[in-house]
């Protein structure tokens, strides 16, 4: 069954050079100057601290931005899914870490092919996963690098103790199509130091066993400005830092001016003096709260709150109501969570100096397998 | 800039005739027998009560299912966006209601073209919207039908009083490219009766003014089994009824067996006896809670709760933990909200008698403009 998805509007290219609010709504607009500054700033931090930076492409899902991150000095990229990695290899990326347990014949066959096309590292947290990887890679020309995923407090995937990490490392090292390469964790937010201590213990156990750990990978944008103090960690993975979002403003990781991604919306109704309805609902902003009240921040209306969403409507409480905005006005919204917004759109409009400078396809959108 | 989206896997068609759990995960599977029963059941209810049924395609976004609804006896379909309507007209739908204020030159130009291709009705709740519609339709061969959107208690879009509805109806009727056709509301859940009373008042005011209201359109799946008692209402719009979901089970609108749409997921980690991690996170289930605790219901594990999501991971609390499920096992999840799940996927796998019977493209996915 072939796909015949809707092409971009024939008129999209006519937008180039026009003011950003010429873009029809709802739409995702991305300020390139802010993107570049965000990428540069954290790369400089990592360089200064001798930390290898491996950006997670889940935030943007756009090969052009992955290339920008690599050019700035990243050592490779991080993907969550094989489908994302396939898109990125097609676009020329050559060093990829997939931080997700790969299971099942279909995905393992794709993994084997992918491993032949780039320097690929994967993670595993159980013997079942390791056995599947070994079987899939049987007879491969070069071994597949594997990191042991460690649950250092986040309560998601991962082995439960440094000893269990060492035991799984042994299993990996004993299987010739695989090569034990080190440890990986996604730490609990705010507990990066405890996670690093956990990893240091596991690393010491592995090394006692004659299993070197050249890679110790941690990550997370919320704690990124402390990453340089984590001595054990050799590599740091961050996604959201390229765009930033309202959750990171709330956590004081960035400012409003550092938010590169906005959802452009139109006020479609002003039913009462205090209420505006915009055409950005959960299909544009998602329902992700990340612990916040409301569904986004409107820089032009800092007192307003987006207090509810339906699929195509955002409910804006204007408080006392000043008469503004009017029906037909366009406004920008900084979403709570940038990554999930990217996953809803086929394209983003790149903005430079307030004008549309290009249209980028979100090529890895929807690559959930 | 042409699109070159990822095609369906070359092997997708090999799935036809295989058991549903041969589908790779995460994926959306839809039981066709349940779909057909759901459509038939509410169509029969509407027929019995002399109510015109106009299904909202936002739930499935699939032309084949719109055609099924029409064949069962629907009078037309309901779309929220012009892009959705364009997909459905391309697929042969001929009677469309768009229940969203259309604003801006780009959308109004598309509206004009669309009006030439089907029997089109739109809604409006302000003079600004009405003026835009009239300008866009200037000189059109046949007038555009317009319903006045009424805020009968939901606090979203809509005029605020029956008198305001009558006043806007007058404006519409006075503009020759437009034809006032009646009233529309999306009622507050649980308050369908109050909404109908509101509409009855507005209708009487319009008729006193010599403005007949042949269409009085209400909707909402949660209150659908009382729709036949709303005398004023001529037409009823429902979306979710075709699939049903966990929110409708909670509201006692349907049973688990009536839920046609499931998210198929794989258990990718069993870090502890009480915890399973599945590969369905917010990119598969969305963060929509709709007032519920947790993020979905697992029929095979009725005591389990999906207590948290990250983008690619669902956190399942198994309680005391029985050892099941194992890493690699597939499970089905009934999501909180079916409509937003459809918007995340490019295709759904149609299941009949437990086997894959086809793959359907979610053609109106992402048509947010």
Interface residues (C-beta under 8 A of the other chain):
Chain A: X1 X2 X3 X5 X6 X7 X8 X9 X11 X12 X13 X24 X25 X26 X27 X58 X80 X81 X83 X87 X100 X101 X103 X104 X106 X107 X125 X126 X128 X129 X132 X151 X155 X156 X157 X158 X159 X160 X266 X268 X269 X270 X271 X272 X275 X277 X279 X282 X283 X284 X286 X287 X288 X289 X310 X311 X312 X313 X315 X326 X327 X328 X339 X340 X343 X344 X345 X346 X359 X361 X363 X366 X367 X368 X369
Chain B: X1 X2 X3 X5 X6 X7 X8 X9 X11 X12 X13 X24 X25 X26 X27 X58 X80 X81 X83 X87 X100 X101 X103 X104 X106 X107 X125 X126 X128 X129 X132 X151 X155 X156 X157 X158 X159 X160 X266 X268 X269 X270 X271 X272 X275 X277 X279 X282 X283 X284 X286 X287 X288 X289 X310 X311 X312 X313 X315 X326 X327 X328 X339 X340 X343 X344 X345 X346 X359 X361 X363 X366 X367 X368 X369
